[in-house]
Amino acid sequence: MHLTTGQYVAWLVGFTLECMVCGLAVRRKLQRDFPVFTTYAFVVLARSILIFGLYRTIGYTSKTALYSYWLTQALELFLRAAAIGELAWVVSRPYPGFRKVLKWVLPGIALALLVRAAFATVPHARLWPGYLIFEREMEFTAAVVLCVLLGLSRRYDVEVQARVRYLAAGLLFYSFFQVANNAFSQSPYQSGFRLWAVLRTSSFDFAALIWVIGLARTQQIPPRTTPPEDVERQRRVMTEGSEAMNKIMERLRRFRR
């Protein structure tokens, strides 16, 4: 079975947004601050071209298209997880104390949720629903980690740049939508693929739109002009210590005279 006119239009809209994300990423030099997310954006674009070509030539019900779809989907999941880790690093980089908190909290939560995903997927490993359950659990893990990252940033009054907020918002929206879509999608592969594929495409289109708006509105993250609070405190202590040593040396000079 081949694509319908509506699916052609949906792919064209998504492809245009993906091109805009990649173009803005290059123009804003996003690769300097977010090389992993930039790689993810270009992989999504390349995958869109590949899958569309397979669906158009051999149809989306063929085994080649099916395996290609899920193998490239796994690559996207890995890069999206790495991009979330990159966001956590960028947010916590100026704050050593906050970075220590994230170092223990985020991996612990992710590990617990991945173990949960394994237990949920193993009973259906050889069946089609197993793929959906695995993806749902992975997207749920990504959404929870992002929520915890943003929540802890707010709790500890950590400054989150506007660009980071837009990137996180797009990733969070897509993950939440995929969790809901995979949870409520009960149609068999042969009969429910069209609607399911359109919904998946539309959800990523909204995420790409968020990234386009964010990249269009924000510039490259400027270098930090004021040091973090703990570094500033150390500098103040060193300055006070230097002044005290200077006073002692001055008194010693007077005593020798």
PASEBA-1860 file (N, C-alpha, C; in nm, 3 decimals):
! residues 257
1> MHLTTGQY> 0.084/-0.119/0.000/0.000/0.000/0.000/0.088/0.125/0.000 ~ 0.044/0.225/-0.077/0.123/0.346/-0.091/0.055/0.461/-0.018 ~ 0.125/0.574/-0.016/0.078/0.689/0.060/-0.039/0.758/-0.009 ~ -0.124/0.820/0.074/-0.237/0.896/0.022/-0.196/1.042/0.004 ~ -0.287/1.120/-0.055/-0.259/1.264/-0.074/-0.239/1.335/0.060 ~ -0.323/1.300/0.158/-0.309/1.361/0.290/-0.175/1.331/0.354 ~ -0.125/1.209/0.334/0.005/1.174/0.390/0.118/1.246/0.318 ~ 0.102/1.267/0.188/0.200/1.347/0.114/0.207/1.489/0.171
9> VAWLVGFT> 0.091/1.549/0.195/0.086/1.685/0.248/0.147/1.690/0.388 ~ 0.111/1.590/0.473/0.166/1.587/0.609/0.317/1.573/0.606 ~ 0.369/1.488/0.516/0.513/1.473/0.507/0.579/1.603/0.459 ~ 0.518/1.671/0.364/0.575/1.794/0.312/0.582/1.902/0.421 ~ 0.476/1.913/0.502/0.476/2.010/0.611/0.586/1.977/0.711 ~ 0.594/1.850/0.750/0.697/1.809/0.845/0.837/1.828/0.789 ~ 0.856/1.794/0.662/0.988/1.809/0.600/1.029/1.955/0.596 ~ 0.934/2.044/0.567/0.965/2.187/0.565/1.009/2.236/0.702
17> LECMVCGL> 0.937/2.196/0.807/0.974/2.237/0.943/1.109/2.181/0.984 ~ 1.136/2.055/0.946/1.266/1.996/0.979/1.379/2.069/0.908 ~ 1.358/2.110/0.783/1.458/2.188/0.711/1.481/2.323/0.779 ~ 1.372/2.384/0.828/1.384/2.513/0.896/1.462/2.498/1.026 ~ 1.438/2.389/1.100/1.513/2.366/1.223/1.662/2.352/1.194 ~ 1.695/2.271/1.094/1.836/2.251/1.058/1.900/2.380/1.007 ~ 1.825/2.455/0.924/1.878/2.580/0.873/1.903/2.682/0.983 ~ 1.808/2.697/1.075/1.826/2.789/1.186/1.937/2.743/1.280
25> AVRRKLQR> 1.950/2.611/1.296/2.057/2.559/1.382/2.194/2.598/1.327 ~ 2.210/2.588/1.195/2.337/2.628/1.133/2.355/2.779/1.141 ~ 2.249/2.854/1.113/2.258/3.000/1.115/2.288/3.054/1.254 ~ 2.227/2.995/1.356/2.249/3.039/1.495/2.370/2.971/1.557 ~ 2.441/2.889/1.480/2.560/2.818/1.529/2.528/2.736/1.653 ~ 2.418/2.663/1.643/2.373/2.582/1.756/2.471/2.471/1.789 ~ 2.550/2.430/1.691/2.643/2.319/1.714/2.751/2.355/1.815 ~ 2.773/2.482/1.841/2.874/2.520/1.939/2.830/2.488/2.081
33> DFPVFTTY> 2.704/2.513/2.112/2.652/2.490/2.247/2.579/2.357/2.259 ~ 2.518/2.312/2.148/2.437/2.189/2.151/2.472/2.100/2.032 ~ 2.591/2.043/2.030/2.629/1.958/1.915/2.543/1.831/1.905 ~ 2.503/1.775/2.018/2.423/1.652/2.013/2.284/1.681/1.958 ~ 2.221/1.788/2.006/2.088/1.822/1.955/2.095/1.857/1.807 ~ 2.199/1.926/1.764/2.214/1.959/1.622/2.226/1.831/1.539 ~ 2.305/1.735/1.588/2.315/1.606/1.519/2.180/1.538/1.511 ~ 2.106/1.542/1.621/1.972/1.482/1.625/1.881/1.545/1.520
41> AFVVLARS> 1.885/1.677/1.507/1.799/1.747/1.410/1.831/1.702/1.267 ~ 1.959/1.688/1.235/1.996/1.647/1.100/1.965/1.499/1.075 ~ 1.977/1.416/1.178/1.941/1.275/1.163/1.792/1.261/1.138 ~ 1.710/1.342/1.208/1.565/1.340/1.185/1.534/1.377/1.040 ~ 1.602/1.478/0.988/1.580/1.519/0.850/1.619/1.408/0.753 ~ 1.735/1.348/0.774/1.780/1.240/0.685/1.686/1.120/0.693 ~ 1.640/1.089/0.814/1.547/0.976/0.830/1.415/1.003/0.761 ~ 1.368/1.127/0.767/1.243/1.162/0.701/1.252/1.137/0.550
49> ILIFGLYR> 1.365/1.173/0.492/1.383/1.152/0.347/1.389/1.002/0.316 ~ 1.463/0.927/0.399/1.478/0.784/0.376/1.344/0.711/0.386 ~ 1.271/0.734/0.494/1.145/0.663/0.515/1.042/0.701/0.410 ~ 1.038/0.828/0.374/0.944/0.871/0.270/0.976/0.803/0.138 ~ 1.104/0.792/0.106/1.142/0.724/-0.018/1.102/0.577/-0.018 ~ 1.119/0.510/0.096/1.079/0.370/0.105/0.927/0.354/0.095 ~ 0.852/0.440/0.165/0.706/0.430/0.160/0.654/0.457/0.019 ~ 0.719/0.547/-0.051/0.671/0.585/-0.185/0.702/0.478/-0.288
57> TIGYTSKT> 0.814/0.408/-0.270/0.855/0.311/-0.371/0.802/0.170/-0.344 ~ 0.814/0.124/-0.219/0.776/-0.014/-0.190/0.656/-0.025/-0.096 ~ 0.606/0.089/-0.045/0.488/0.086/0.040/0.523/0.067/0.187 ~ 0.435/0.115/0.274/0.466/0.111/0.417/0.429/-0.022/0.482 ~ 0.369/-0.114/0.410/0.337/-0.245/0.468/0.446/-0.349/0.443 ~ 0.551/-0.312/0.372/0.658/-0.407/0.344/0.747/-0.423/0.467 ~ 0.810/-0.539/0.477/0.898/-0.565/0.591/1.021/-0.475/0.589 ~ 1.070/-0.443/0.468/1.185/-0.353/0.459/1.153/-0.217/0.518
65> ALYSYWLT> 1.035/-0.164/0.482/0.995/-0.034/0.536/0.975/-0.042/0.687 ~ 0.915/-0.153/0.733/0.890/-0.169/0.876/1.020/-0.173/0.955 ~ 1.115/-0.256/0.913/1.242/-0.269/0.985/1.323/-0.139/0.977 ~ 1.320/-0.076/0.860/1.392/0.052/0.845/1.335/0.157/0.938 ~ 1.203/0.157/0.949/1.137/0.256/1.035/1.181/0.238/1.180 ~ 1.177/0.115/1.231/1.205/0.095/1.373/1.353/0.101/1.406 ~ 1.440/0.063/1.313/1.583/0.078/1.337/1.622/0.225/1.344 ~ 1.571/0.304/1.252/1.601/0.448/1.255/1.530/0.515/1.372
73> QALELFLR> 1.414/0.463/1.412/1.345/0.515/1.530/1.429/0.493/1.656 ~ 1.493/0.376/1.665/1.580/0.348/1.779/1.699/0.445/1.783 ~ 1.753/0.477/1.665/1.862/0.574/1.658/1.815/0.711/1.707 ~ 1.695/0.750/1.666/1.639/0.877/1.712/1.619/0.879/1.864 ~ 1.570/0.769/1.919/1.550/0.760/2.064/1.682/0.778/2.138 ~ 1.786/0.715/2.088/1.917/0.727/2.151/1.968/0.872/2.145 ~ 1.957/0.934/2.028/2.005/1.072/2.014/1.920/1.169/2.096 ~ 1.790/1.142/2.106/1.705/1.229/2.187/1.742/1.219/2.335
81> AAAIGELA> 1.771/1.097/2.380/1.816/1.080/2.519/1.949/1.153/2.542 ~ 2.040/1.142/2.445/2.168/1.212/2.457/2.148/1.364/2.456 ~ 2.052/1.413/2.377/2.024/1.556/2.373/1.970/1.606/2.507 ~ 1.888/1.524/2.574/1.837/1.560/2.706/1.952/1.568/2.805 ~ 2.044/1.473/2.799/2.163/1.480/2.884/2.245/1.604/2.856 ~ 2.252/1.642/2.730/2.325/1.763/2.693/2.259/1.887/2.752 ~ 2.126/1.893/2.749/2.056/2.006/2.811/2.086/2.013/2.960 ~ 2.086/1.897/3.027/2.117/1.894/3.170/2.258/1.946/3.196
89> WVVSRPYP> 2.352/1.911/3.110/2.490/1.958/3.126/2.499/2.109/3.106 ~ 2.433/2.161/3.004/2.438/2.304/2.977/2.376/2.384/3.092 ~ 2.264/2.334/3.146/2.198/2.404/3.256/2.284/2.403/3.382 ~ 2.348/2.290/3.412/2.422/2.276/3.537/2.568/2.317/3.528 ~ 2.618/2.345/3.410/2.761/2.372/3.393/2.812/2.486/3.480 ~ 2.740/2.599/3.493/2.794/2.708/3.579/2.773/2.685/3.728 ~ 2.706/2.576/3.766/2.670/2.555/3.906/2.722/2.418/3.952 ~ 2.842/2.411/4.008/2.898/2.282/4.049/2.810/2.207/4.149
97> GFRKVLKW> 2.752/2.279/4.245/2.666/2.213/4.343/2.543/2.152/4.279 ~ 2.480/2.227/4.189/2.361/2.177/4.121/2.397/2.061/4.030 ~ 2.516/2.065/3.972/2.560/1.955/3.885/2.575/1.826/3.965 ~ 2.620/1.835/4.089/2.632/1.717/4.172/2.495/1.657/4.203 ~ 2.397/1.745/4.225/2.261/1.696/4.251/2.207/1.621/4.129 ~ 2.223/1.680/4.011/2.174/1.615/3.889/2.249/1.486/3.860 ~ 2.377/1.483/3.896/2.459/1.366/3.869/2.404/1.241/3.938 ~ 2.340/1.260/4.053/2.284/1.147/4.125/2.136/1.127/4.099
105> VLPGIALA> 2.062/1.236/4.087/1.916/1.226/4.076/1.873/1.176/3.939 ~ 1.917/1.242/3.832/1.870/1.206/3.698/1.907/1.064/3.657 ~ 2.033/1.019/3.673/2.063/0.879/3.637/1.983/0.779/3.721 ~ 1.960/0.811/3.849/1.882/0.719/3.932/1.739/0.705/3.883 ~ 1.676/0.817/3.849/1.539/0.813/3.798/1.534/0.741/3.663 ~ 1.628/0.773/3.575/1.630/0.710/3.443/1.651/0.559/3.455 ~ 1.740/0.516/3.544/1.765/0.373/3.560/1.641/0.301/3.611 ~ 1.573/0.361/3.709/1.452/0.299/3.764/1.344/0.285/3.657
113> LLVRAAFA> 1.328/0.389/3.576/1.225/0.383/3.472/1.263/0.287/3.360 ~ 1.393/0.274/3.330/1.436/0.179/3.227/1.415/0.035/3.273 ~ 1.438/0.009/3.401/1.409/-0.124/3.454/1.260/-0.153/3.444 ~ 1.180/-0.052/3.474/1.033/-0.066/3.460/0.997/-0.095/3.314 ~ 1.064/-0.026/3.221/1.037/-0.048/3.079/1.073/-0.189/3.037 ~ 1.184/-0.242/3.090/1.226/-0.377/3.054/1.123/-0.480/3.102 ~ 1.074/-0.465/3.224/0.974/-0.558/3.275/0.843/-0.550/3.197 ~ 0.809/-0.430/3.148/0.685/-0.415/3.072/0.698/-0.469/2.930
121> TVPHARLW> 0.819/-0.469/2.875/0.838/-0.506/2.735/0.866/-0.654/2.716 ~ 0.940/-0.715/2.808/0.983/-0.854/2.790/0.868/-0.950/2.761 ~ 0.753/-0.944/2.831/0.644/-1.039/2.800/0.590/-1.028/2.658 ~ 0.612/-0.913/2.592/0.560/-0.892/2.456/0.674/-0.876/2.355 ~ 0.791/-0.926/2.388/0.910/-0.898/2.307/0.895/-0.946/2.163 ~ 0.824/-1.057/2.140/0.813/-1.114/2.006/0.685/-1.071/1.933 ~ 0.610/-0.984/1.996/0.484/-0.940/1.936/0.494/-0.793/1.897 ~ 0.403/-0.753/1.806/0.401/-0.613/1.761/0.376/-0.515/1.876
129> PGYLIFER> 0.285/-0.541/1.971/0.267/-0.446/2.081/0.393/-0.423/2.163 ~ 0.487/-0.517/2.161/0.610/-0.498/2.236/0.687/-0.377/2.190 ~ 0.687/-0.350/2.059/0.755/-0.231/2.007/0.690/-0.104/2.060 ~ 0.558/-0.103/2.060/0.486/0.015/2.107/0.508/0.037/2.257 ~ 0.506/-0.072/2.334/0.527/-0.060/2.478/0.667/-0.009/2.509 ~ 0.767/-0.064/2.438/0.905/-0.019/2.460/0.920/0.129/2.428 ~ 0.866/0.171/2.314/0.878/0.312/2.278/0.803/0.401/2.377 ~ 0.685/0.356/2.420/0.608/0.434/2.516/0.685/0.452/2.646
137> EMEFTAAV> 0.748/0.345/2.694/0.823/0.354/2.819/0.946/0.442/2.804 ~ 1.012/0.436/2.689/1.129/0.520/2.666/1.090/0.667/2.661 ~ 0.981/0.697/2.593/0.935/0.835/2.586/0.890/0.885/2.724 ~ 0.828/0.797/2.802/0.788/0.833/2.937/0.911/0.865/3.022 ~ 1.017/0.786/3.007/1.141/0.814/3.079/1.198/0.949/3.041 ~ 1.199/0.979/2.912/1.250/1.109/2.866/1.167/1.224/2.923 ~ 1.035/1.209/2.923/0.948/1.315/2.974/0.971/1.338/3.123 ~ 0.983/1.230/3.200/1.003/1.244/3.344/1.138/1.310/3.374
145> VLCVLLGL> 1.242/1.269/3.305/1.375/1.327/3.326/1.373/1.476/3.295 ~ 1.308/1.514/3.186/1.299/1.657/3.153/1.222/1.735/3.259 ~ 1.111/1.678/3.305/1.032/1.745/3.409/1.113/1.762/3.537 ~ 1.187/1.659/3.576/1.270/1.667/3.696/1.380/1.772/3.678 ~ 1.441/1.775/3.560/1.545/1.874/3.533/1.492/2.016/3.546 ~ 1.379/2.044/3.483/1.321/2.178/3.489/1.271/2.209/3.630 ~ 1.213/2.109/3.698/1.165/2.131/3.833/1.278/2.161/3.930 ~ 1.387/2.085/3.923/1.500/2.112/4.011/1.566/2.246/3.980
153> SRRYDVEV> 1.568/2.283/3.852/1.624/2.414/3.815/1.544/2.526/3.880 ~ 1.414/2.513/3.880/1.329/2.613/3.944/1.345/2.608/4.097 ~ 1.356/2.487/4.152/1.368/2.473/4.298/1.496/2.537/4.349 ~ 1.607/2.524/4.278/1.735/2.577/4.322/1.768/2.713/4.258 ~ 1.669/2.777/4.197/1.687/2.910/4.137/1.802/2.913/4.037 ~ 1.810/2.807/3.956/1.914/2.799/3.853/1.865/2.871/3.727 ~ 1.949/2.954/3.672/1.913/3.028/3.551/1.910/2.933/3.431 ~ 1.797/2.930/3.362/1.782/2.849/3.241/1.762/2.942/3.123
161> QARVRYLA> 1.854/2.939/3.028/1.847/3.029/2.914/1.723/3.001/2.830 ~ 1.676/3.104/2.762/1.555/3.092/2.680/1.569/2.984/2.574 ~ 1.687/2.973/2.515/1.707/2.871/2.411/1.691/2.732/2.469 ~ 1.743/2.710/2.588/1.730/2.579/2.653/1.583/2.549/2.681 ~ 1.507/2.649/2.724/1.366/2.628/2.754/1.289/2.587/2.629 ~ 1.317/2.649/2.517/1.248/2.613/2.392/1.284/2.471/2.348 ~ 1.412/2.436/2.355/1.453/2.302/2.316/1.390/2.197/2.407 ~ 1.390/2.224/2.537/1.330/2.130/2.632/1.179/2.121/2.612
169> AGLLFYSF> 1.113/2.233/2.582/0.967/2.232/2.561/0.930/2.146/2.442 ~ 1.006/2.156/2.332/0.977/2.073/2.216/0.997/1.925/2.244 ~ 1.106/1.891/2.310/1.130/1.751/2.345/1.023/1.698/2.440 ~ 0.984/1.781/2.537/0.884/1.738/2.635/0.748/1.717/2.570 ~ 0.709/1.809/2.481/0.581/1.795/2.413/0.577/1.666/2.331 ~ 0.682/1.641/2.256/0.683/1.522/2.170/0.678/1.394/2.254 ~ 0.755/1.390/2.364/0.757/1.270/2.447/0.621/1.243/2.510 ~ 0.558/1.348/2.564/0.426/1.330/2.625/0.323/1.284/2.522
177> FQVANNAF> 0.329/1.342/2.403/0.233/1.304/2.299/0.254/1.159/2.257 ~ 0.380/1.117/2.249/0.406/0.979/2.209/0.362/0.880/2.315 ~ 0.377/0.917/2.441/0.329/0.830/2.549/0.179/0.811/2.536 ~ 0.106/0.921/2.517/-0.040/0.911/2.505/-0.080/0.837/2.379 ~ -0.013/0.865/2.269/-0.048/0.804/2.141/-0.026/0.653/2.144 ~ 0.090/0.611/2.198/0.118/0.468/2.204/0.030/0.395/2.305 ~ -0.009/0.466/2.411/-0.093/0.403/2.513/-0.234/0.377/2.462 ~ -0.288/0.470/2.382/-0.427/0.460/2.337/-0.441/0.404/2.195
185> SQSPYQSG> -0.329/0.372/2.132/-0.335/0.316/1.997/-0.354/0.165/2.007 ~ -0.474/0.118/1.983/-0.508/-0.024/1.994/-0.531/-0.089/1.858 ~ -0.517/-0.010/1.751/-0.546/-0.066/1.619/-0.434/-0.158/1.573 ~ -0.464/-0.266/1.503/-0.360/-0.351/1.446/-0.276/-0.273/1.346 ~ -0.159/-0.326/1.316/-0.068/-0.257/1.224/-0.129/-0.234/1.087 ~ -0.193/-0.335/1.033/-0.239/-0.323/0.895/-0.349/-0.218/0.881 ~ -0.440/-0.206/0.977/-0.554/-0.117/0.961/-0.535/0.018/1.027 ~ -0.448/0.027/1.128/-0.437/0.152/1.203/-0.314/0.234/1.173
193> FRLWAVLR> -0.231/0.190/1.079/-0.105/0.257/1.057/-0.123/0.399/1.004 ~ -0.218/0.418/0.914/-0.231/0.549/0.851/-0.259/0.659/0.954 ~ -0.363/0.639/1.034/-0.398/0.740/1.134/-0.286/0.755/1.235 ~ -0.227/0.644/1.276/-0.120/0.648/1.374/0.001/0.724/1.320 ~ 0.036/0.700/1.195/0.149/0.769/1.134/0.124/0.919/1.122 ~ 0.001/0.957/1.087/-0.033/1.099/1.076/-0.022/1.167/1.212 ~ -0.072/1.100/1.317/-0.063/1.158/1.451/0.082/1.173/1.496 ~ 0.164/1.074/1.468/0.306/1.081/1.505/0.373/1.196/1.431
201> TSSFDFAA> 0.344/1.208/1.304/0.404/1.316/1.225/0.360/1.452/1.276 ~ 0.231/1.465/1.306/0.179/1.592/1.354/0.241/1.631/1.488 ~ 0.261/1.534/1.576/0.320/1.565/1.706/0.462/1.617/1.690 ~ 0.539/1.556/1.601/0.675/1.606/1.580/0.673/1.741/1.510 ~ 0.574/1.764/1.425/0.563/1.895/1.360/0.545/2.006/1.462 ~ 0.463/1.983/1.565/0.445/2.083/1.669/0.576/2.104/1.747 ~ 0.647/1.995/1.775/0.775/2.009/1.843/0.874/2.088/1.758 ~ 0.879/2.057/1.628/0.968/2.130/1.537/0.929/2.277/1.530
209> LIWVIGLA> 0.799/2.305/1.534/0.754/2.444/1.532/0.802/2.520/1.656 ~ 0.798/2.453/1.771/0.850/2.515/1.894/0.998/2.547/1.878 ~ 1.074/2.454/1.820/1.217/2.477/1.801/1.242/2.589/1.701 ~ 1.163/2.595/1.596/1.180/2.702/1.498/1.156/2.838/1.564 ~ 1.051/2.848/1.641/1.022/2.975/1.711/1.135/3.010/1.807 ~ 1.180/2.910/1.883/1.286/2.935/1.980/1.417/2.977/1.914 ~ 1.457/2.908/1.807/1.581/2.942/1.740/1.571/3.075/1.667 ~ 1.451/3.111/1.619/1.434/3.239/1.552/1.439/3.356/1.650
217> RTQQIPPR> 1.394/3.333/1.773/1.386/3.441/1.871/1.513/3.458/1.954 ~ 1.588/3.352/1.973/1.702/3.357/2.064/1.832/3.356/1.986 ~ 1.934/3.414/2.048/2.067/3.416/1.990/2.153/3.312/2.060 ~ 2.281/3.308/2.021/2.373/3.216/2.086/2.384/3.252/2.233 ~ 2.398/3.152/2.319/2.409/3.176/2.462/2.533/3.259/2.490 ~ 2.517/3.380/2.548/2.634/3.464/2.575/2.717/3.408/2.687 ~ 2.847/3.441/2.688/2.931/3.394/2.800/2.884/3.455/2.930 ~ 2.898/3.382/3.037/2.851/3.427/3.167/2.938/3.542/3.215
225> TTPPEDVE> 2.877/3.656/3.246/2.952/3.774/3.288/2.977/3.776/3.438 ~ 2.892/3.713/3.516/2.909/3.708/3.661/2.929/3.564/3.704 ~ 3.026/3.537/3.787/3.053/3.399/3.829/2.943/3.347/3.918 ~ 2.931/3.217/3.930/2.833/3.160/4.022/2.858/3.205/4.164 ~ 2.757/3.188/4.248/2.763/3.240/4.384/2.878/3.180/4.463 ~ 2.901/3.048/4.450/3.007/2.986/4.528/3.145/3.032/4.484 ~ 3.164/3.055/4.352/3.291/3.107/4.302/3.312/3.250/4.350 ~ 3.207/3.331/4.347/3.215/3.469/4.394/3.252/3.473/4.542
233> RQRRVMTE> 3.196/3.382/4.619/3.227/3.378/4.761/3.374/3.345/4.783 ~ 3.427/3.250/4.705/3.567/3.215/4.717/3.657/3.333/4.680 ~ 3.619/3.406/4.576/3.699/3.522/4.538/3.697/3.629/4.648 ~ 3.581/3.647/4.709/3.570/3.747/4.815/3.656/3.709/4.935 ~ 3.657/3.580/4.971/3.740/3.534/5.081/3.888/3.553/5.048 ~ 3.927/3.522/4.926/4.068/3.538/4.887/4.108/3.685/4.888 ~ 4.016/3.773/4.845/4.046/3.917/4.847/4.064/3.967/4.988 ~ 3.973/3.925/5.077/3.984/3.966/5.217/4.113/3.912/5.280
241> GSEAMNKI> 4.148/3.789/5.245/4.272/3.732/5.297/4.395/3.807/5.248 ~ 4.392/3.846/5.120/4.505/3.922/5.065/4.518/4.058/5.134 ~ 4.406/4.124/5.159/4.410/4.253/5.227/4.465/4.238/5.369 ~ 4.423/4.130/5.438/4.473/4.107/5.574/4.624/4.083/5.572 ~ 4.673/4.004/5.474/4.816/3.978/5.464/4.893/4.106/5.435 ~ 4.838/4.191/5.352/4.903/4.319/5.322/4.915/4.406/5.446 ~ 4.811/4.407/5.530/4.815/4.485/5.654/4.921/4.430/5.749 ~ 4.930/4.296/5.757/5.031/4.236/5.845/5.172/4.271/5.797
249> MERLRRFR> 5.194/4.262/5.666/5.326/4.295/5.611/5.360/4.441/5.635 ~ 5.262/4.529/5.623/5.286/4.671/5.648/5.324/4.696/5.793 ~ 5.260/4.625/5.887/5.293/4.640/6.030/5.433/4.586/6.060 ~ 5.472/4.477/5.992/5.606/4.424/6.010/5.713/4.521/5.961 ~ 5.683/4.587/5.849/5.778/4.687/5.797/5.794/4.800/5.897 ~ 5.685/4.846/5.955/5.691/4.954/6.053/5.767/4.910/6.179 ~ 5.748/4.781/6.220/5.816/4.730/6.338/5.967/4.726/6.317 ~ 6.010/4.689/6.193/6.153/4.684/6.165/6.215/4.822/6.169
257> R> 6.136/4.923/6.127/6.189/5.058/6.131/6.209/5.106/6.275
END
